Amino acid sequence: MFVVSTLVRSPLLNYARQHPNAWLSQGIQSLVNFSSTQFNSLQFLGSLTVEIVIVLWALTALFWLAQWQADTDAWIDAVNETSTLPIITVVAPDNTVSLGRKLDNP
């Protein structure tokens, strides 16, 4: 077995050597010391697929719950006479415009 020693003049590696405690240099050193023989790509892809499926199910469920809640709230506000939400918003001086549900009572 022989070891090939190469001198790499990369600015990133120089930074990593000068600042060994920085989080960026720790990541760079981790990439430099990465061994592909110890990496099981099939296991990684399998677990990544499972996690992506779980996240997609969770996001889909949250979307449909929010959609259902929005439809319910809109229906309640549309048919409820005691709703405090404005039907329309008009910017006008005080008491010059009469808009609302009860137009006969100014």
C-alpha positions in Angstrom: 0.0 0.0 0.0 1.3 3.4 -0.9 0.2 6.9 0.1 0.1 9.6 -2.6 0.9 12.9 -1.1 -0.4 15.9 -3.1 0.0 19.5 -2.1 -3.4 21.2 -2.8 -3.2 25.0 -3.0 -6.9 25.6 -2.6 -7.9 28.9 -0.8 -10.6 27.0 1.0 -8.2 24.4 2.4 -5.8 27.2 3.4 -8.6 28.9 5.2 -9.5 25.6 6.9 -5.9 25.2 8.1 -5.7 28.7 9.4 -9.0 28.7 11.3 -9.4 25.1 12.5 -12.3 25.9 15.0 -14.5 27.8 12.5 -17.7 25.9 11.5 -16.9 26.5 7.8 -13.4 25.0 8.1 -14.8 22.0 10.0 -17.2 21.3 7.1 -14.3 21.7 4.6 -12.2 19.3 6.6 -15.1 16.9 6.7 -15.4 16.9 2.9 -11.6 16.5 2.5 -11.6 13.5 4.8 -14.7 11.9 3.3 -14.2 8.2 2.5 -16.5 6.9 -0.2 -15.7 3.3 0.8 -17.5 3.8 4.1 -20.5 5.4 2.6 -23.5 3.2 1.9 -25.4 5.0 -0.9 -28.3 2.6 -1.1 -29.0 2.9 2.6 -28.8 6.7 2.4 -31.1 6.9 -0.6 -33.6 4.6 1.1 -33.7 6.6 4.2 -33.8 9.9 2.2 -36.8 8.6 0.2 -38.6 7.6 3.4 -38.0 11.0 4.9 -39.2 12.8 1.8 -42.4 10.8 1.7 -43.1 11.6 5.4 -42.5 15.3 4.8 -44.7 15.3 1.7 -47.5 13.6 3.6 -47.3 16.1 6.4 -47.3 19.1 4.1 -50.3 17.6 2.1 -52.2 17.1 5.4 -51.5 20.6 6.6 -52.5 22.0 3.2 -55.9 20.2 3.2 -56.6 21.1 6.8 -55.9 24.7 6.1 -58.1 24.6 3.0 -60.9 23.0 4.9 -60.6 25.5 7.7 -60.6 28.5 5.3 -63.7 27.2 3.5 -65.5 26.7 6.9 -64.5 30.2 8.1 -65.6 31.8 4.9 -68.9 30.1 5.0 -69.5 31.0 8.6 -68.6 34.7 7.9 -70.9 34.7 4.8 -74.1 33.4 6.5 -73.6 34.6 10.0 -75.5 37.9 10.8 -73.3 38.6 13.8 -70.0 38.4 11.9 -67.6 41.2 12.8 -65.7 41.0 9.6 -66.4 43.9 7.2 -68.2 43.1 4.0 -66.2 45.8 2.2 -63.8 48.5 3.3 -64.3 52.1 2.2 -62.1 55.0 3.2 -64.3 58.1 3.5 -64.9 61.0 5.8 -67.0 60.3 8.9 -70.8 59.6 8.4 -70.8 60.4 4.7 -71.2 56.8 3.4 -73.7 54.3 4.6 -72.7 50.7 3.7 -73.4 47.5 5.5 -76.0 44.9 6.3 -78.7 47.3 7.6 -79.0 50.2 5.2 -82.4 51.3 6.7 -80.8 52.3 10.0 -78.3 55.1 9.3 
